[in-house]
Amino acid sequence: QVQLVESGGGLVQPGGSLRLSCAASRNIFILFNGNWYRQAPGKERELVAKITTGGSANYADSVKGRFTISRNNAKNTVYLQMNSLKPEDTAVYYCNAHQQFTSEDYWGQGTQVTVSS
């Protein structure tokens, strides 16, 4: 079993920045893709950013050029740097580790991000 713990959420003004962290209880991200999802009130959960085991990153169109996903294998951690935040980025952000061959999945508990003046 693997535990994922997110941190770094909070309240920020439009145009501001936050960095989310997802710490795993063991070195999972060398074998699992690291993903960040978000879910806003009344909306479905959506994939925001993904980093593969090979280090390739992909982003939702809504965050391209503003968000950056990265990984530190030595710290068993995946990050999401969020810049130029907009009110529509307000959501609970969830970390996910996904094994593409076995479909094994682990989820964090979520961290709230609120963008408001």
Number of C-alpha atoms within 10 A of each C-alpha: 5 14 16 23 18 24 19 15 18 14 15 18 14 17 14 14 17 18 16 22 22 29 21 22 14 14 16 22 23 16 15 23 22 28 25 25 19 22 19 16 9 6 9 9 15 14 18 22 23 26 23 21 17 11 15 11 16 16 19 13 9 11 17 12 11 13 20 19 24 19 20 13 14 8 13 17 22 27 23 23 15 20 17 15 22 18 15 12 20 20 21 18 27 26 30 23 28 20 17 13 8 8 10 10 13 18 19 20 14 22 21 19 22 20 20 16 9
